[in-house]
Amino acid sequence: MVRGRRAWSWVVVVGLVLALGACSDEPQEQPEGAVQLRENLPTPVGELNLVAGNIWDESIVLSVDDGDGAAQNAGLSVGERATIKGRTFELLSIHEDMEESAPGGSGSYAWVLPVD
């Protein structure tokens, strides 16, 4: 009977550790107006198309296209702001997917907040 209780206790402890570990990987709540950008996937935001590229090491290259001339881009680190095509954007956070994937299949994404 004691052996069974020990085994059961071990199962409960392992379950709690796994559950708590999963909680730490949950996405943070983002402010209203924040936009999730998947790596290299154009995302419409109002009259603009945003693309987050080169997502790694807490930074991205944000490309903004307004349909008027060439797209413009800027490198951003988490917490930084940049003005591109007359609009200001703040990089809130990133999730870097380290898994290998086919071209265009990256699971990396960035949260960007249009400031103005």
C-alpha positions as CSV (number, residue, x, y, z in Angstrom):
1,M,0.0,0.0,0.0
2,V,2.8,2.4,0.8
3,R,4.4,1.7,-2.5
4,G,1.2,2.6,-4.3
5,R,0.9,5.9,-2.4
6,R,4.5,6.8,-3.3
7,A,3.8,6.1,-7.0
8,W,0.6,8.2,-6.8
9,S,2.4,11.1,-5.1
10,W,5.1,11.0,-7.8
11,V,2.5,11.2,-10.5
12,V,0.9,14.2,-8.8
13,V,4.2,16.0,-8.4
14,V,5.2,15.4,-12.1
15,G,1.8,16.6,-13.2
16,L,2.1,19.8,-11.2
17,V,5.5,20.5,-12.6
18,L,4.3,20.0,-16.1
19,A,1.3,22.2,-15.6
20,L,3.3,25.0,-14.1
21,G,5.8,24.8,-16.9
22,A,3.0,25.1,-19.4
23,C,1.8,28.2,-17.7
24,S,5.0,30.0,-18.2
25,D,4.8,29.5,-22.0
26,E,1.4,31.2,-22.3
27,P,1.4,34.3,-24.4
28,Q,1.3,37.6,-22.5
29,E,-1.8,39.7,-22.7
30,Q,-1.2,42.5,-25.2
31,P,-2.5,46.0,-25.2
32,E,-5.5,47.0,-27.3
33,G,-4.5,47.6,-30.9
34,A,-1.5,45.3,-30.8
35,V,-1.0,43.2,-33.9
36,Q,0.5,39.7,-34.1
37,L,2.8,39.4,-37.1
38,R,3.9,35.9,-38.3
39,E,7.4,35.8,-39.7
40,N,7.5,36.9,-43.4
41,L,3.7,36.9,-43.7
42,P,2.2,40.2,-44.9
43,T,-0.5,41.4,-42.5
44,P,-3.0,44.2,-43.3
45,V,-3.3,46.9,-40.7
46,G,-5.6,49.6,-41.9
47,E,-4.3,50.9,-45.2
48,L,-0.8,49.3,-44.5
49,N,0.8,45.9,-45.0
50,L,3.2,45.0,-42.2
51,V,5.8,42.2,-42.4
52,A,8.1,41.0,-39.6
53,G,11.2,39.5,-40.9
54,N,14.5,38.2,-39.4
55,I,12.9,37.4,-36.1
56,W,15.7,36.4,-33.7
57,D,17.6,37.5,-30.7
58,E,14.7,39.7,-29.4
59,S,14.6,41.7,-32.6
60,I,12.9,42.0,-36.0
61,V,13.1,43.9,-39.2
62,L,9.7,45.5,-39.6
63,S,8.7,46.3,-43.2
64,V,5.8,48.7,-43.9
65,D,4.1,49.1,-47.3
66,D,1.4,51.7,-47.9
67,G,1.0,51.0,-51.7
68,D,2.7,54.3,-52.5
69,G,6.3,53.6,-53.6
70,A,8.6,51.1,-52.2
71,A,8.1,49.5,-48.8
72,Q,10.3,50.9,-46.0
73,N,11.8,48.9,-43.1
74,A,13.6,49.4,-39.8
75,G,15.3,47.1,-37.3
76,L,13.6,47.0,-33.9
77,S,14.5,45.4,-30.6
78,V,11.8,44.6,-28.0
79,G,10.7,47.9,-26.4
80,E,12.0,50.1,-29.2
81,R,9.9,52.3,-31.5
82,A,10.5,53.3,-35.1
83,T,8.7,55.6,-37.5
84,I,8.2,54.1,-40.9
85,K,6.1,55.6,-43.7
86,G,5.0,58.3,-41.3
87,R,3.6,55.8,-38.7
88,T,5.2,54.9,-35.4
89,F,5.4,51.2,-34.3
90,E,6.6,49.7,-31.0
91,L,7.9,46.1,-30.8
92,L,6.2,44.6,-27.7
93,S,7.5,41.0,-27.8
94,I,8.6,38.2,-30.0
95,H,8.3,34.4,-30.0
96,E,11.2,32.7,-31.8
97,D,10.3,29.3,-33.2
98,M,13.5,27.2,-33.2
99,E,11.9,24.3,-35.1
100,E,13.0,23.6,-38.7
101,S,10.3,24.3,-41.2
102,A,9.7,24.6,-44.9
103,P,10.2,28.1,-46.4
104,G,7.3,30.3,-45.2
105,G,6.4,27.8,-42.5
106,S,8.1,29.5,-39.5
107,G,6.1,29.6,-36.2
108,S,8.0,32.7,-35.1
109,Y,5.9,35.8,-34.5
110,A,6.1,39.3,-33.1
111,W,3.6,41.6,-31.4
112,V,3.7,45.2,-32.7
113,L,1.8,48.1,-31.5
114,P,0.9,51.0,-33.9
115,V,1.5,54.0,-31.7
116,D,-0.2,56.8,-33.6
